[in-house]
Amino acid sequence: MESAALEVLEALTEAAYTKDRAAPLRRAALALQRLRLLLRLAKDVKALDFKRYGHAAVTVDEIGRMIGGWSRHDKGRTV
């Protein structure tokens, strides 16, 4: 989970400092999907209690909405 979270952070940092953000945002979205899956698995095998899973799921969903908004904004922008 730490690796997937770090990959999201790295991709978002790259997107913040490059002109062509599409590829880093796609990588961030993919890593975020991996993180969602790993969180669900951790909850299912009881490595993560439900309260912590709930907090993490809300946070991950919010990050996903932010990535989606950034991607949509970038598509409408002319370079």
C-alpha positions in Angstrom: 0.0 0.0 0.0 2.9 2.4 0.8 4.4 1.8 -2.6 1.1 2.5 -4.4 0.6 5.7 -2.3 4.1 6.8 -3.1 3.6 6.2 -6.8 0.4 8.4 -6.7 2.4 11.1 -5.0 5.3 10.9 -7.5 3.0 11.0 -10.5 1.0 14.0 -9.1 4.3 15.8 -8.4 5.4 15.2 -12.0 2.1 16.4 -13.3 2.4 19.6 -11.3 5.7 20.4 -12.9 5.3 19.4 -16.5 3.3 20.9 -19.5 1.9 17.6 -20.7 0.1 16.3 -17.7 -1.9 13.5 -19.3 0.5 10.7 -18.9 1.4 11.4 -15.2 -2.3 11.9 -14.4 -3.1 8.5 -16.0 -0.3 6.9 -13.9 -1.6 8.5 -10.8 -5.1 7.3 -11.5 -3.9 3.8 -12.1 -1.8 3.7 -8.9 -4.8 5.0 -7.0 -6.9 2.1 -8.4 -4.2 -0.3 -7.2 -4.3 1.4 -3.8 -8.1 1.1 -3.6 -7.8 -2.6 -4.3 -5.1 -3.1 -1.7 -7.1 -1.3 0.9 -10.1 -3.5 0.2 -7.9 -6.6 0.5 -6.4 -5.4 3.7 -9.9 -4.8 5.1 -11.1 -8.2 3.9 -8.2 -10.1 5.6 -8.7 -7.9 8.7 -5.2 -6.3 8.4 -7.0 -3.0 8.5 -10.0 -2.3 10.8 -13.2 -1.0 9.4 -12.8 2.5 10.9 -9.3 3.0 9.4 -10.5 1.6 6.1 -13.4 4.0 6.0 -11.2 7.0 6.6 -8.7 5.8 3.9 -11.5 5.1 1.4 -13.0 8.6 1.8 -9.5 10.1 1.3 -8.7 8.0 -1.7 -12.1 8.8 -3.3 -11.4 12.5 -2.7 -8.0 12.2 -4.4 -9.6 10.4 -7.3 -12.1 13.2 -7.8 -9.2 15.7 -7.7 -7.3 13.8 -10.4 -10.4 13.5 -12.5 -11.1 17.2 -12.3 -7.5 18.1 -13.1 -7.6 15.7 -16.1 -10.9 17.3 -17.4 -9.6 20.8 -16.9 -6.4 19.9 -18.8 -8.4 18.4 -21.7 -10.3 21.7 -22.2 -7.1 23.7 -22.1 -5.3 24.7 -25.3 -1.5 24.6 -25.1 
